[in-house]
Amino acid sequence: MEAIKKAIIATVVVVAVMYGASALLGLLGEAGAAAAAKYLTGKAILTAAAVTFTGSLASSAMGAVFNQGGNPNNANLGTKTTSRQAIAPRQIVYGTCRVGGVIAHIETTGTNNHKLCIISVVSGHPIAGFNSVRLGDTTCTTASSTVSGETVFRVTNSDFVNSDNENAFTGGSLVRFTFHDGTQTARDGLAAATLGNTSIPTTHKYIDCAYFYFEFIFDAEAMSSIPPISYVLKGKNVFDPRTNAAATTDLQR
């Protein structure tokens, strides 16, 4: 209705202008009257009105089509840092890209609650893996080991290390994490060992969702608050009709 209203207004304006021009030419004497009769006939005015009306409608229709996608800066492009939301869509990730996650579980534990535990879901489907984790503007360097049956990545950047902190992990690290690519069939062993069966029951699997489990050690000097967390992921494998299977190499993605 809004488009039709605009088209009618535009048409009325054009007709009024043309009739006004015709009257003005008539005031210029015989030559003006002849020009008005030649160029501003009723047929010409009707043609101009029709062109204006249809052109305005077409312009409105094209605008509606191109605006269906909404603002490209909105959340339909996903999140770039990890956040907490009461209700959040499952993120879809293709290719290699930097994304954020959604905090699905957050809890403190230990003496004086010195350890903060976070589960961050990064996609609503299995993915090929991850390239890196970023804390703030720092791309994490890590050392890995097996703890409670899980491959645990311990952050070794100097910004997140304090050997004087009695609660720190090996090497003075203040952050460690595990990763699950969405194909997991069991809960995270480190999370279960740290938080117990009540917080992390055997049903806590996040089936078909890729996620990270983090443990942060409180440190007033090195890390008094949670830094923004983001990830560079290798997204969902794509079906390749040439091989009749899901792509498993970067060239096929």
N, C-alpha and C positions, 0 to 999 in steps of 0.2 A: 504493500500500500504506500509506503514511503517513497518508493521509486516512481510510482504512478503520479503521486502528488507533485514531485519535483518535475516530472516531465510535463504535466499540465501547466505548471507555473512558467516553465521555460517557453512553452508554446504561446501562452498568453502574452508574454513579454515580446516575443518576436512579432506576433500579429500586430500588437499595439505600435511597435516601432515602425513597421511597414506602412500601416495606415497613417501614422503621423508624417512619415516621409512623403507619402502621396499627397496629403493635404498641403504640405509645405511647398512642394513642387507646383501645385495648382496656383499658389499665390504669386508665382513668378511670371505669370502671363501665359500667352499661348504656347511658347516654347516649353515652359515647365509643365503645362497641362498635357502636351503631347508626350513628353517624357514619362509622366506619370501613367498615362494611358498605355504606353508601350511596355514599360518595365514593371509596373506595379498593378497589374491586372488582378482580378479576383483569383484566377487560376494560379498565378505566381505566388500569391499570398497563401493559398491553400497548400501548395507544394512545399513552401518554406515551413509552414506549420507542421506538416506531416513529417518532413525530414527532421525537424527539431524534436518532435515527440518521440519518434523511433530512435533517434540518436541518443537522447537522454536515457531512455529505457535500456538501450544496449550498454551504455556506459555504466549504469548502475548494476546491471547484471554481471558485467566483467569484473567490477569492483568486488561484488559479493563472492565471485568464484575465487579471486586471488586472495581474498581475506579469510577464506575458510580455515586456513592453517593457523590463524591467530598470530600473536606476537612471537617471532622466533626466539626471543629471549626468555620466554616463559618456561615452565617446568616440563613441557613436552619434550625438551631436549635433554632431560635428565639432570642429575645433580653432579656438581664438581667436587664437593666436599661432603664428608659424612655428617649426617644430621639426625635429629630425633623427630619423628612424626607419629601422631596418633594413628593416622590411616595413610598408607603410602602405596602407590602402585608398584608392581614388580618391574624392575628396570630390565630393559632388553639391551644387550651389548653385542655389537658385531665389529669385526676388525680389531685393530689395536688402538685403544683410546684411553684417555684419562677420565676417570669417573669418581664419584663419591659413593657412599653407601648409606644405608638406613640402619640405625641402631635398633636391634631387635631385643637386646638384653643388656642391661648395665647394672653392676653390683659391686660393692666394695667388700673386702674381706681382710683378714690378718689383724695383727696388733694395731690398735688405734686406726683401723681401716686404712692401712698404708697401701693396700693394693687395689687398684681399680680394674675391673674386668668388663670388657665390652665385646659383644658379638655384633659385627657389622655385615649386613647382607648386601651384596653388590650386584646381584642379578637374579632374576626369577627363572633361570634355566642353567644348565651346565655350560661351562666355558672351557677354553683350552688351557688357560693358566693365567699367571700374572707375570709382568716384567719387573715391576718395582712398586714400592710403597713410599708415599711422601708424607712426612710430618711437617706441616707448615710449608716452607719453601725448600726443605731439605729432603733429597732423595736418600732413602735409608741404605746404608751398607749393612750387611748382616753376616752372622756366623750361624751355622745350623747344627743341630744335634737332635737326638731322639729323647723325648721326655714323655713318660706315660703313654707310650705307643704312638706318639705323634711327632712329625718333623716340626721342630720349633725353630723359628728364626729369631735370633737375638740381635737387636739393633746395636751397632758398634760405633756410630757417629759420635764424635766427642761432645756434641750438644746434648746427647742423651746418655751420657756416661758419668757416673760419680762413684768412684771407688770408696769414698768415705761414707757412703750411705750403707748402713748395716743391713738394710732390707734389699739391696740391689741384687740382681742376678749375677751369674758368672761374669767376671771381667768388669764389674761395676755397671753393667747395663741396666737401664731403667725401663726398657721396653722390650717385650718379646711378643711374638704372635705365631699363630698357625693359620693354614689356609686350606679350604675345601672347595673343590671345583664344581660341585653340584652333583657329582656321581656318588657321593658318600652314602653309606647305608647304616651308619652308626653315629652316635654322638661324638663330640670332640673329647678325646681322652684327657687332655690337659685341663680343659674346662671342668670336667667331671671331678678330676683329682683335686682341683683348687677350690671349687665351689660346692662340691658334694652332690649327692643324688637328689636332694630336694630341689635345688636350683636347676640342676642339669640332669633330669631323669633320662632313662634309656630312650624315651620317645623324642628327645630333643635333637632331632637329626637334620632338620632343615632340608628335607628331601627335595631334589631338583632345584635347589637354590645354592649359588656360590656364595661363600662367606668367609670372613676373617674373624678369628678370636684373638683379642689383644689382652695383655696384662701390662698395666702401667704402675710403676712404683712412685709414690708421692715423694717429691724432692723440692723443697722450698727454694733451693738455689738454682738447680738446673731445669726444673720443669714443675712449676707451681700450678699449672693448669693444663688441660688437654689441648694439644695443638690441633689445628685443622688436619684431618686425615683424608688423603685421596690415593687413588690407585691407578697404575697403568696396566690395563688388562688385555689379554688376548681373548677376544670374544668367542661367541658361539661358532662351532663348526658349521659349515654350509654344505648342503648336499650338492655333489658334483655329478651331473648326469653322464659325464664322459666315463667315469669310473663306477657309476651306480653305487656310490658310497659317500659318506660324509667326508669333506675335505679335512686333511690332517696336517697340511703344510701351509706355511705363510703364503706361498705362491698361489695356492688354490683358494685362499681366502680373498 
